[in-house]
Amino acid sequence: MTQASTTAPTINQVPFMAVGLDRADIDAAHAVLESGMLRAATRCAELEQRFATISDAKHALTCANGTCALQLAYEPLFQPGDEVLVPAWTYIATASMLVARGCQPVFCDVHADTFQIDVDDAARRITPRTRGIACTHLYGIPADVHAVQNLAGAHNLNVVYDAAQAHLATVDHNGTQTGIGAFGDAVTYSFYATKNLGTGEGGLISTNDDDLARKIALLRSHGETDKYLHESVGYNYRMNDITGAIGCSKLDRLPGETDTRRASADRYAEILSTIEGLEAPTPTKGSRPAWHLYVVKLDTDRFTCTRDEFCDALKGEGVPTAIHYPRSLTRQPAFKTHVDKNAELFQAMGAAGAHPTTSDELSRRVFALPMHHKLTDAHFDQIEQALRQTAARFAR
């Protein structure tokens, strides 16, 4: 007698992200290949002009990747030995390229609700050696640029915004939604494959300063002002026209895809408002985030599980998650000597002088849910059911 199969039904997996090329992107890249002009040329120039316009910046300069963009922005603005305020809660490149420049990163805390730099905490860490602020529009949520600019203006500090995750994010400025390219000395972007505008690799720096734009352009290409004439020492950090063509093609769709992400964020916020113990991210007042990632906070006091156990249970229901990030930058071994220096500088703050409190707490509580422009009603139904079931299962 044959026994009936007891195989569990297959659970459909919600895609965490939507990457890849559309037919138009492939055709744009193919046209460059057929032209034979593969270096940085007309398509990179077009991407620069269009991206500057759409982000409300005067100049935009493409480059090899987002990390190179930070290096190109930092080098003209900061000198070795400078102290630069930087959030402890961000991706490593924001701070590591300061170290590469010979600067001392001064790690400051972030707001627990928006995840963005806490300007009041940053102000407490200013010393006579402070020369700048390097802060992230993390997850695509703009920082409080007005507070940052006010602090910078009061202390004569240069400001670089790392917008690797914030393409087309805007903030209210005098009653008008304004692109984040309008603020700071420079804004850097990444076009890595998983970003909202992903070209595989690639990056861009925007600025509204003519002199700074010229310096960055020289740094990007060996300080060359004419063929084999080099005014200064620089790097080979150029983009190529294959990448530029893909960027131009994807930029055609980016406004619509960004609006879709915003609608998805609204839907998530509505769902999470009815599940105790899960907290939706809060956009900075007056901002319109780009929602590269949708990062939720778990109230560990309300559940019998850890954040990682909660995420494992969601995975079992077909809902993938990701941890951005598992530790704050002050807990990274690469920054030990700089953290020790901060501990000396800010002894009066106690443990928070070296390890900002909120940043440490977030590393134990946050997780990202699927966020992209191809999420469907069925995906949201599955995600909502998984969140409710998992929250009920582990509720205290």
C-alpha positions in Angstrom: 0.0 0.0 0.0 1.5 3.3 -1.1 1.7 6.1 1.6 0.6 9.6 0.7 3.4 12.2 0.3 3.9 14.4 3.3 6.1 17.0 1.5 5.4 20.5 2.8 4.0 22.9 0.2 6.6 25.2 -1.4 6.4 28.8 -0.1 6.9 31.5 -2.7 9.8 33.8 -2.0 9.2 37.5 -2.1 12.1 39.1 -4.0 14.2 41.3 -1.7 15.3 43.6 -4.5 14.8 44.0 -8.3 18.1 44.4 -10.2 19.1 43.8 -13.8 18.7 45.5 -17.1 15.7 46.2 -19.2 15.8 45.9 -23.0 16.3 49.6 -23.3 19.4 49.4 -21.1 20.9 46.6 -23.1 20.2 48.4 -26.3 21.9 51.6 -25.0 25.0 49.6 -23.9 25.1 47.7 -27.2 25.0 51.0 -29.2 28.1 52.1 -27.3 29.8 48.8 -28.0 29.1 49.2 -31.7 30.4 52.7 -31.8 33.8 51.6 -30.5 33.9 54.7 -28.2 34.1 52.9 -24.9 35.8 55.5 -22.8 34.1 58.3 -20.9 32.5 60.4 -23.7 29.1 61.7 -24.7 27.0 59.3 -22.6 28.9 60.1 -19.4 28.5 63.8 -20.2 24.8 63.4 -20.8 24.4 61.5 -17.5 26.3 64.3 -15.7 24.1 67.0 -17.2 20.8 65.2 -16.6 21.6 64.1 -13.1 22.8 67.6 -12.0 19.5 69.0 -13.3 17.2 66.4 -11.7 19.0 66.7 -8.3 19.2 70.5 -8.3 23.0 70.8 -8.6 25.1 73.0 -10.8 27.8 70.4 -11.6 27.9 66.7 -11.7 31.0 64.5 -12.4 30.8 60.8 -13.0 33.4 58.4 -11.7 34.3 54.8 -11.2 32.2 54.0 -8.1 30.7 55.5 -5.0 33.8 55.1 -2.9 35.9 56.9 -5.5 33.3 59.6 -5.4 33.8 60.1 -1.6 37.6 60.2 -2.1 37.3 62.8 -4.9 35.1 64.9 -2.7 37.1 64.6 0.4 40.6 65.3 -1.0 40.0 69.0 -2.0 38.0 69.8 1.1 39.9 68.1 4.0 43.6 67.9 4.9 45.5 65.2 6.8 45.0 65.6 10.5 41.6 67.3 10.2 38.8 66.1 12.5 35.6 65.4 10.5 32.2 64.6 12.1 30.7 61.4 10.7 27.8 59.3 11.9 28.7 56.0 13.6 25.6 54.5 11.9 26.4 54.3 8.2 28.2 52.2 5.6 32.0 52.0 6.2 33.1 54.0 3.1 31.7 57.2 4.5 34.3 57.1 7.3 37.0 54.9 5.7 37.7 57.4 2.9 38.3 60.0 5.6 40.9 57.7 7.1 42.4 57.2 3.7 42.7 61.0 3.4 44.6 61.0 6.8 41.7 62.6 8.7 40.4 61.7 12.2 36.8 60.6 11.9 34.8 61.9 14.9 31.9 59.5 15.3 28.7 61.0 16.4 25.2 59.5 17.0 22.0 59.4 15.0 18.3 59.8 15.6 16.6 56.6 16.5 13.5 57.3 14.4 15.1 58.7 11.2 18.5 57.0 11.4 20.1 60.2 10.3 22.9 62.3 12.0 22.0 63.8 15.4 23.2 67.4 14.9 23.0 68.2 18.6 25.3 65.3 19.4 27.6 66.3 16.6 27.8 69.8 18.0 29.0 68.5 21.3 32.0 66.8 19.6 33.3 69.9 17.8 36.9 70.8 18.8 39.4 73.5 17.5 40.6 70.8 15.0 37.1 70.1 13.5 37.0 71.0 9.8 34.0 69.3 8.4 30.9 67.1 8.4 30.5 64.0 6.3 27.0 62.6 6.8 24.8 60.1 5.0 21.3 60.3 3.7 21.0 56.8 5.0 18.5 54.3 3.4 17.4 57.1 1.1 16.1 59.3 3.9 17.5 62.8 3.8 19.3 64.0 6.9 18.2 67.3 8.3 20.2 69.4 5.9 19.1 72.7 7.3 20.4 71.8 10.8 23.6 70.4 9.3 24.2 73.5 7.2 23.4 75.8 10.2 26.0 73.9 12.3 28.5 74.0 9.5 28.0 77.7 9.0 28.4 78.5 12.7 31.8 76.8 12.8 33.0 77.3 9.2 32.9 73.6 8.4 32.9 72.0 4.9 30.0 69.5 4.3 30.0 66.4 2.2 26.7 64.4 1.9 27.0 60.7 1.1 23.9 60.1 -1.0 24.8 56.6 -2.2 21.3 55.4 -1.3 19.4 58.6 -1.9 19.0 59.2 -5.7 16.2 61.8 -6.2 15.5 62.3 -2.5 14.2 65.9 -1.8 13.7 68.2 1.1 11.5 71.2 1.8 13.4 74.4 1.2 11.5 77.6 1.5 8.2 75.8 0.8 9.5 73.9 -2.2 10.7 70.3 -2.5 14.3 70.7 -3.5 16.8 68.1 -4.6 19.5 67.2 -2.1 22.1 68.3 -4.7 21.4 71.9 -3.7 23.0 71.5 -0.3 26.6 71.1 1.0 29.9 71.5 -0.6 29.6 68.2 -2.4 27.2 65.3 -2.7 28.3 61.8 -3.6 26.4 59.0 -5.2 26.9 55.3 -6.0 25.6 53.5 -9.1 26.4 50.0 -7.7 24.2 47.3 -9.2 21.8 47.2 -6.2 21.2 50.9 -6.0 18.1 52.7 -7.1 20.1 53.8 -10.2 22.3 50.8 -10.7 24.7 50.6 -13.6 26.9 47.7 -12.3 29.6 50.0 -11.0 29.8 53.7 -11.1 29.5 56.9 -9.1 29.0 60.6 -9.3 29.9 63.8 -7.4 27.7 66.9 -7.5 28.7 70.4 -6.4 27.5 74.0 -6.8 31.1 75.4 -6.6 32.8 76.0 -9.9 36.3 75.8 -8.4 35.6 72.6 -6.5 34.1 71.1 -9.7 37.4 71.9 -11.5 39.5 70.3 -8.8 37.5 67.2 -8.7 37.6 66.9 -12.5 41.4 67.2 -12.4 41.7 64.6 -9.6 39.5 62.2 -11.5 41.9 62.1 -14.5 45.5 62.4 -13.5 45.4 66.2 -13.1 45.4 66.5 -16.9 44.5 69.8 -18.5 45.6 69.0 -22.0 46.9 65.9 -23.7 49.9 64.8 -21.6 49.9 68.1 -19.7 49.3 67.5 -16.0 48.7 70.5 -13.7 48.5 68.3 -10.6 48.7 64.7 -9.4 45.4 62.8 -9.7 43.9 59.4 -10.2 42.2 57.3 -12.9 38.7 57.3 -11.5 36.8 57.8 -14.7 33.5 56.1 -15.7 33.1 54.6 -19.2 30.5 55.3 -21.7 29.0 51.8 -21.5 28.1 52.5 -17.9 27.1 56.0 -18.8 24.7 54.8 -21.4 23.1 52.3 -18.9 22.8 55.2 -16.4 21.1 57.4 -18.9 18.6 54.7 -19.9 17.8 53.9 -16.3 17.4 57.6 -15.4 14.5 57.7 -17.8 12.6 55.4 -15.5 14.0 56.5 -12.1 11.4 59.2 -11.3 8.5 56.7 -11.8 10.3 53.9 -9.9 11.0 56.3 -7.1 7.3 57.2 -6.8 6.5 53.5 -6.7 8.9 53.0 -3.8 7.3 55.9 -2.0 3.9 54.3 -2.4 5.3 51.1 -1.1 6.8 52.8 1.9 3.4 54.3 2.7 1.9 50.8 2.5 4.5 49.4 4.9 3.9 52.2 7.3 0.2 51.5 7.4 0.8 47.8 8.0 3.4 48.3 10.7 1.2 50.9 12.6 -1.1 48.0 13.6 1.6 45.5 14.7 2.9 46.1 18.2 6.6 45.9 18.7 7.5 46.8 15.1 8.4 50.4 14.3 8.4 52.0 10.8 11.1 54.4 9.9 10.3 58.1 10.2 11.3 60.5 7.4 13.0 63.7 8.4 10.5 66.5 8.7 9.8 68.0 5.3 11.7 65.3 3.3 10.6 62.9 0.6 12.9 59.9 0.9 14.0 57.8 -2.1 13.6 54.6 0.0 16.6 52.6 -1.2 16.0 50.4 1.9 13.0 50.1 4.1 14.4 49.5 7.6 12.2 48.5 10.5 13.0 48.5 14.2 12.2 45.6 16.5 11.2 46.4 20.1 13.1 43.5 21.8 11.2 44.1 25.1 8.0 43.1 23.4 9.2 39.8 22.0 10.7 36.6 23.4 13.2 36.4 20.5 16.2 38.2 19.1 16.1 40.3 16.0 17.9 37.5 14.1 15.5 34.9 15.3 12.6 37.1 14.2 14.2 37.5 10.7 14.8 33.7 10.5 11.1 33.1 11.1 10.1 35.6 8.4 12.5 33.8 6.0 10.6 30.6 6.7 7.4 32.4 5.5 9.1 33.5 2.3 10.0 37.0 3.3 13.7 37.7 3.1 15.3 40.4 5.2 18.8 42.0 5.5 20.7 43.7 8.3 22.0 47.1 7.5 24.1 47.0 9.6 25.1 44.4 12.2 27.4 46.7 14.0 28.1 50.4 14.3 31.3 51.8 12.8 32.9 52.3 16.2 32.7 48.5 16.6 34.6 47.9 13.4 38.2 46.7 14.0 39.4 48.9 11.2 38.7 52.0 13.3 40.0 50.9 16.7 42.8 53.6 16.9 40.3 56.3 15.8 37.7 55.2 18.4 40.4 55.2 21.1 41.2 58.8 20.1 37.6 59.7 20.3 37.4 58.2 23.8 40.3 60.5 24.8 38.7 63.5 23.2 35.3 63.1 24.8 36.0 61.5 28.2 33.2 63.6 29.7 30.7 61.7 27.7 31.6 58.4 29.3 31.1 55.3 27.2 29.2 57.3 24.6 32.3 59.3 23.8 33.7 56.3 22.0 30.6 54.4 21.2 27.5 56.5 20.5 24.5 54.9 22.3 21.8 54.9 19.7 24.0 53.6 17.0 25.0 50.6 19.2 21.3 50.0 20.0 20.2 50.0 16.3 22.7 47.3 15.5 20.6 44.9 17.6 17.2 46.0 16.5 17.0 46.9 12.8 16.2 44.8 9.8 15.3 45.7 6.2 12.2 44.4 4.4 11.9 43.9 0.6 11.8 47.3 -1.1 11.8 47.9 -4.9 9.6 49.1 -7.7 8.3 45.6 -8.6 6.5 44.7 -5.4 3.0 43.5 -6.1 -0.2 43.4 -4.0 0.4 39.6 -3.6 3.8 40.4 -2.2 2.5 42.8 0.3 -0.3 40.4 1.4 2.4 37.7 2.0 4.7 40.1 3.8 1.9 41.4 6.0 0.7 37.9 6.9 4.3 36.8 7.7 4.9 39.9 9.9 1.6 39.4 11.8 2.2 35.6 12.3 5.8 36.1 13.5 4.9 38.9 15.8 2.1 36.9 17.4 4.3 33.8 17.7 7.1 35.7 19.7 4.9 38.2 21.6 5.5 38.4 25.3 
